[in-house]
């Protein structure tokens, strides 16, 4: 006989279990969705949140670090922010509720709450493995978001920006995007704090790319200084699909961002660029699991990290080349500026290769600002804080400029500059 023991929950786990018990009757979903929610929360009840004993959570002991979700929502309803790129079409999710009536010309838009109620969301409420705490928590509590379907051949020069804004509280959202064959689009996903009250947010994005699709996807995480944000993006590639994925972390007290990619289409290409701006006593963990599963695929991953104060950062990057995935070309690098004696950054690049005709490599560097470069700028009358800001900006700007889109570059640079000004003032 097998007896399943139950752990003693932490304060955060108890708060989550109590919140689920109180909210289950109000969470949207048909019978099958409700059953799946209960199954997902049961994993937290029996095993708890992951600890550093779990390999994928070794640098972020979520069970210890997660604080209880705020018991009450703030009275603040955040306004829609100015888009990152002027003229973008903005879809808004405020305090976990999607705006009704959102449309994209030539495409299909549906609120995620509708998909939960009609049961079509069920297939997405899954876990990658038993340690998939972000999807587990989000699947149990998700209330709303959007489902976007861009048809075959869709093309638009106007970016679509989906804003997830909160004024303080506990919010769980999703965004699903099916990009049709041959479609071309730019989508911007922003996570914003609209007030001073603290928040715990979870978010999952699912992207499926049809054959020959070409997409630029920007994730800008700008939560508040006391907020906790658990994010995940899951991507599946069709044949000859191309994705430029940019991740910018510029906020949050505790941040975990999973990037889970399955390159299943021959001839497909992933370009991943990430910038982590860390200050104060924040902790940010970006964990990448990239599977090259078929022949003739390429990927490049470049992470740039800037760490001030007592902040701690993590990048775990795993590239898996499946048996038979010949002609894979995958390169990964992680470059970090440590700008304080108390700052920390842990980099863990990994390669698992089960094919023999591949080109794969990884590298990592850690450095401080060059005294020579700093002296050069100061000798020309630039103050030290301004000189340090310029050098840091140059360090990350190279990555942003790879976008080769002036409007997007300017939008991201504005976010980076505003963050830096607060750190070096």
C-alpha positions in Angstrom: 0.0 0.0 0.0 1.3 3.5 -0.9 0.7 6.3 1.5 1.1 9.8 0.1 2.4 12.1 2.8 1.5 15.8 3.0 4.1 18.4 3.8 3.7 21.2 6.3 2.8 24.2 4.2 4.7 27.5 4.4 2.8 30.8 4.9 2.8 31.4 1.2 1.6 27.9 0.4 -1.1 28.1 3.0 -2.2 31.5 1.6 -2.4 30.0 -1.9 -4.4 26.9 -0.7 -6.8 29.2 1.2 -7.2 31.5 -1.8 -8.0 28.6 -4.0 -10.6 27.2 -1.7 -12.3 30.6 -1.4 -12.1 31.4 -5.2 -12.9 28.0 -6.8 -16.6 28.8 -7.2 -15.8 32.2 -8.9 -13.0 31.1 -11.2 -14.2 30.8 -14.8 -14.3 27.4 -16.4 -16.5 24.5 -17.3 -16.5 21.2 -15.4 -13.3 19.8 -17.0 -11.4 23.1 -16.5 -12.5 23.2 -12.8 -11.3 19.6 -12.3 -8.0 20.4 -13.9 -7.6 23.4 -11.6 -8.1 21.2 -8.6 -5.6 18.7 -9.9 -3.0 21.4 -10.3 -3.4 22.9 -6.9 -3.2 19.4 -5.4 0.4 19.3 -6.4 1.1 22.3 -4.2 -0.8 20.8 -1.4 1.1 17.5 -1.4 4.6 18.4 -2.6 4.7 22.2 -2.0 6.5 24.7 -4.1 9.9 23.7 -5.5 13.0 24.1 -3.4 16.7 24.3 -4.5 16.8 20.5 -4.3 14.9 20.6 -7.7 17.6 21.1 -10.3 15.6 23.7 -12.3 15.0 25.7 -9.2 18.5 25.3 -7.7 19.2 29.1 -7.6 15.6 30.2 -6.7 14.2 28.4 -3.7 10.6 29.4 -4.5 9.2 27.6 -1.4 11.4 29.8 0.9 11.4 33.0 -1.2 7.8 33.4 -2.2 5.8 35.7 0.0 2.1 35.2 0.6 -0.2 36.7 -2.0 -1.8 40.0 -0.9 -5.1 39.1 0.8 -7.0 42.1 -0.6 -7.0 43.9 -3.9 -5.9 47.5 -4.1 -8.6 50.0 -5.0 -6.4 51.2 -7.8 -7.5 50.3 -11.3 -4.5 51.1 -13.6 -5.0 53.2 -16.7 -3.8 52.1 -20.0 -0.2 53.2 -20.5 1.2 54.9 -23.5 2.4 52.1 -25.9 6.0 51.2 -26.2 5.7 52.1 -29.9 3.5 55.0 -30.9 0.6 54.0 -33.0 0.5 50.4 -31.7 -2.9 48.7 -31.3 -3.3 48.2 -27.5 -5.2 45.3 -25.9 -5.6 45.9 -22.2 -5.9 43.5 -19.2 -6.3 45.5 -16.0 -6.2 43.8 -12.6 -6.6 40.4 -14.3 -9.6 41.3 -16.4 -9.4 41.7 -20.2 -11.2 44.6 -21.8 -14.3 43.4 -23.7 -14.7 44.0 -27.4 -11.0 44.0 -28.3 -10.3 43.5 -32.0 -7.5 43.2 -34.5 -8.3 43.9 -38.1 -8.1 40.8 -40.2 -7.5 38.5 -37.1 -9.5 36.8 -34.4 -9.4 37.9 -30.8 -11.1 36.1 -27.9 -10.8 36.7 -24.1 -9.2 33.9 -22.2 -12.1 33.9 -19.8 -14.4 32.8 -22.7 -12.0 30.0 -23.5 -12.1 28.8 -19.9 -15.9 28.9 -19.8 -16.3 27.0 -23.0 -13.6 24.5 -22.1 -11.3 25.2 -25.1 -8.6 26.4 -22.8 -8.3 23.0 -21.1 -5.6 21.7 -23.5 -3.3 24.6 -22.5 -3.6 23.9 -18.7 -0.7 21.5 -18.7 2.7 21.1 -17.1 6.0 20.5 -18.8 7.1 18.4 -15.8 6.3 18.0 -12.1 8.6 20.9 -11.3 6.7 23.3 -13.6 5.6 25.6 -10.7 4.7 28.6 -12.8 2.3 26.8 -15.1 0.9 24.9 -12.0 0.1 28.0 -10.1 -1.1 29.9 -13.1 -3.3 27.1 -14.3 -5.0 26.8 -11.0 -5.8 30.5 -10.7 -5.9 32.0 -14.2 -8.9 34.2 -14.8 -8.4 36.1 -18.1 -6.2 37.3 -20.8 -6.5 37.0 -24.6 -6.3 34.4 -27.4 -5.1 35.9 -30.7 -5.3 34.0 -34.0 -3.5 35.6 -36.9 -4.6 33.8 -40.1 -2.3 32.4 -42.9 -0.7 35.2 -44.8 -1.5 37.9 -42.2 0.7 41.0 -42.5 0.6 44.3 -40.6 3.2 47.0 -40.0 1.3 48.1 -36.9 2.5 46.4 -33.7 0.0 44.8 -31.3 0.7 45.6 -27.7 -1.0 43.6 -24.9 -0.7 45.3 -21.6 -1.1 43.4 -18.3 -1.4 46.1 -15.7 -2.1 45.7 -12.0 -2.7 48.1 -9.1 -1.8 45.6 -6.3 -3.1 42.2 -5.4 -3.0 38.6 -6.8 -3.5 38.2 -10.5 -3.1 35.4 -13.0 -3.3 35.8 -16.7 -2.6 34.1 -20.0 -2.0 35.0 -23.6 -2.2 32.5 -26.5 -1.2 33.3 -30.0 -1.5 31.2 -33.1 0.5 32.7 -36.0 -0.7 31.3 -39.3 1.5 30.1 -42.1 3.4 32.9 -43.8 2.1 35.5 -41.4 4.3 38.4 -40.3 3.7 40.4 -37.2 5.2 42.3 -34.2 3.6 41.7 -30.8 4.6 43.4 -27.6 3.7 41.9 -24.2 4.1 44.3 -21.2 3.7 43.7 -17.5 3.2 46.9 -15.6 2.6 48.1 -12.1 -0.1 50.8 -11.9 0.2 51.6 -8.2 2.3 51.4 -5.0 0.6 48.4 -3.5 2.5 45.1 -3.7 1.3 42.3 -6.0 1.9 38.6 -6.9 1.3 37.9 -10.5 1.7 34.9 -12.7 1.5 34.8 -16.5 1.8 32.2 -19.2 2.2 32.9 -22.9 1.7 30.2 -25.5 2.9 30.8 -29.1 2.5 28.5 -32.0 4.2 29.5 -35.3 2.9 28.2 -38.6 5.1 27.3 -41.6 7.1 30.3 -42.8 5.7 32.7 -40.1 8.0 35.6 -39.2 7.4 37.2 -35.8 9.0 39.7 -33.5 7.8 39.2 -29.9 8.8 41.7 -27.1 8.3 41.0 -23.4 8.8 44.0 -21.2 8.5 43.2 -17.5 8.2 46.5 -15.5 6.6 45.4 -12.2 6.9 47.4 -9.0 9.8 47.3 -6.6 7.9 45.1 -4.1 6.1 42.9 -6.7 6.6 39.1 -7.3 6.2 38.0 -10.9 6.2 34.4 -12.2 6.2 34.3 -16.0 6.5 31.6 -18.6 6.6 31.7 -22.4 6.1 28.5 -24.4 6.9 28.4 -28.1 6.4 25.7 -30.8 7.9 26.2 -34.3 6.5 25.1 -37.7 8.7 24.5 -40.7 10.8 27.5 -41.8 9.3 29.7 -39.0 11.4 32.6 -37.6 11.0 34.2 -34.2 12.9 37.2 -32.8 12.1 37.0 -29.0 13.3 39.9 -26.8 13.0 39.8 -23.0 13.5 42.9 -20.9 13.3 42.6 -17.1 13.3 46.1 -15.5 11.4 45.6 -12.3 10.1 43.3 -9.6 11.3 42.1 -6.2 11.2 38.4 -7.1 11.0 37.4 -10.7 11.1 34.0 -12.4 10.8 33.8 -16.2 10.7 30.5 -17.9 11.4 30.3 -21.7 10.4 26.9 -23.0 11.0 26.4 -26.7 10.4 23.4 -29.0 12.0 23.8 -32.4 9.9 21.2 -34.2 10.0 22.6 -37.8 12.9 22.0 -40.1 14.5 25.2 -41.4 13.2 27.3 -38.4 15.3 29.9 -36.6 15.1 31.4 -33.1 16.8 34.7 -32.2 16.6 35.2 -28.4 17.9 38.4 -26.8 17.5 39.1 -23.1 18.3 42.1 -20.9 18.1 41.8 -17.1 18.3 45.1 -15.2 18.6 44.3 -11.5 18.9 46.6 -8.5 18.2 47.0 -4.8 17.7 43.6 -3.2 15.8 42.0 -6.1 16.1 38.5 -7.4 15.6 37.6 -11.0 15.9 34.1 -12.5 15.6 33.5 -16.3 15.5 29.8 -17.1 15.7 28.6 -20.8 15.0 25.1 -22.0 15.5 25.0 -25.8 14.9 21.8 -27.7 16.2 21.4 -31.2 14.1 18.4 -32.2 14.5 18.1 -36.0 17.2 18.6 -38.6 18.4 21.9 -40.1 17.5 24.4 -37.4 19.3 27.4 -35.9 19.2 29.5 -32.8 21.2 32.2 -31.1 20.7 33.3 -27.5 22.4 36.4 -26.0 21.7 37.5 -22.4 23.0 40.9 -21.1 22.8 41.4 -17.3 23.4 44.6 -15.3 23.4 44.1 -11.5 23.5 46.9 -8.9 23.2 47.0 -5.1 22.5 43.7 -3.4 20.5 42.3 -6.3 20.9 38.6 -7.4 20.4 37.3 -10.9 20.3 33.9 -12.5 20.5 32.6 -16.0 20.0 28.9 -16.6 20.2 28.1 -20.3 19.8 24.5 -21.6 20.1 23.6 -25.2 19.0 20.0 -26.1 19.8 18.5 -29.5 17.6 15.5 -30.0 18.8 12.3 -31.7 18.6 12.7 -35.4 18.5 16.6 -35.2 21.5 16.9 -37.5 22.7 20.2 -38.9 21.7 22.0 -35.8 23.5 25.3 -35.3 23.0 26.7 -31.8 25.0 29.4 -30.0 24.4 30.8 -26.5 26.2 33.5 -24.5 25.6 35.2 -21.1 27.4 38.5 -20.4 27.1 40.3 -17.0 28.2 43.6 -15.5 28.5 43.4 -11.7 28.4 47.0 -10.4 28.6 46.3 -6.7 30.6 44.2 -4.3 27.3 42.8 -2.9 25.8 42.0 -6.3 25.6 38.4 -7.5 24.9 36.6 -10.7 24.8 32.9 -11.4 25.2 31.6 -14.9 24.6 27.9 -15.8 24.8 27.2 -19.5 24.2 23.6 -20.6 24.4 21.6 -23.8 22.9 18.1 -24.2 23.7 16.8 -27.7 22.6 13.5 -29.1 23.5 14.1 -32.7 27.0 14.2 -34.3 26.7 16.7 -37.1 26.0 19.9 -35.2 27.6 23.3 -34.4 26.8 24.2 -30.8 28.6 26.4 -28.2 28.1 28.5 -25.2 30.0 31.1 -23.2 29.7 33.4 -20.2 31.6 36.5 -18.9 31.4 38.6 -15.8 33.0 42.0 -15.5 32.9 45.5 -14.0 33.0 48.8 -15.9 36.4 49.4 -17.3 38.3 52.0 -15.3 40.0 53.2 -18.6 36.6 53.8 -20.3 35.3 55.6 -17.2 38.4 57.8 -17.0 38.1 58.7 -20.7 34.5 60.0 -20.2 35.3 61.8 -16.9 38.3 63.5 -18.6 35.8 65.1 -21.0 33.8 66.7 -18.3 31.1 64.0 -17.9 30.2 63.3 -14.3 30.9 59.8 -12.9 27.2 58.8 -12.5 26.5 60.0 -16.0 29.6 58.2 -17.4 28.7 55.0 -15.7 25.1 55.2 -17.0 26.5 55.8 -20.6 28.8 52.7 -20.4 26.0 50.5 -19.0 23.6 51.7 -21.7 26.2 50.9 -24.4 26.6 47.4 -22.9 22.9 46.6 -23.4 22.3 48.8 -26.4 24.2 46.6 -28.8 21.6 43.9 -28.1 18.6 46.1 -28.6 19.9 47.5 -31.9 19.8 44.0 -33.4 16.1 44.6 -33.7 16.8 46.8 -36.7 13.5 48.6 -36.1 13.9 52.2 -35.1 10.6 52.5 -33.3 11.1 49.4 -31.3 14.7 50.3 -30.5 13.7 53.7 -29.2 10.9 52.3 -27.1 13.1 49.8 -25.4 15.9 52.3 -25.0 13.5 54.7 -23.2 12.6 52.0 -20.7 16.3 51.1 -20.1 17.3 54.7 -19.7 14.5 55.5 -17.2 15.6 52.5 -15.1 19.3 53.4 -15.2 18.6 57.0 -14.2 17.1 55.7 -10.9 20.1 53.5 -10.2 22.9 56.0 -10.9 21.3 59.2 -9.7 
